Amino acid sequence: MKVINSILGILFLSFAYFQLNDPDPYLWVLLYLYIALVCFITVKNKISKWFILPGMLVCVLWLGLLMPDFINWLKMGSPSITDSMKAEQPHIELTREFLGLIISLGVLFYLYFRHSIR
């Protein structure tokens, strides 16, 4: 488990780094650094569920805000999101953000159920 949590922590640090060139980096960098911190804490210790729950709540609320855009992307027939982002194709950025939040929430769930203390 220590290796998995270390790898996850390094991944989320790299996610935070690559968000620095994004038009809206601040929230993403904070979220990814928070998840990396939780991962690194769980390498050495169990962590309080109350430290993980706020991050989970942020992810769920943020997913709720992006859900209409994700559904719209699905209705469009799921066009490629690997193209470069353009003003006339906002679904690329919004879908990538939605999927990034799904990954973030998944990691927080994993940490909550495997490494938290009540």
HUFENPE-V272068 format. One record per helix or strand of 3 or more residues. SS is the DSSP state (alpha for helix, beta for strand). FROM is the first residue (numbers start at 0). LEN is the number of residues. If there is no record, write none. Layout:
SS/FROM/LEN, SS/FROM/LEN
This chain:
alpha/1/18, alpha/24/20, alpha/48/27, alpha/89/26
